[in-house]
Amino acid sequence: MPNYSSNRVLVPEAKRGLNQFKAEIATELGLSNYESMDKGNLTSRQNGSVGGEMVKRMIEAYERNL
């Protein structure tokens, strides 16, 4: 199945770090092996909670560094 996502990593060198961050967040949320699992079998809430938590933590880190 082709990937038609419009999401793009603006800094390609950051992709590995973002994937690691995503896996860490997913594990904390109880979704172990998130990177290797079929995301289509997860609910929208489960998938969205990973991205939402990532954004929340990135904003918190940015605000701490202001």
Summary of the structure (lengths in Angstrom):
residues: 66
radius of gyration: 13.0
end to end distance: 42.0
largest distance: 42.0
contacts: 119
relative contact order: 0.11
helix: 62%
strand: 0%
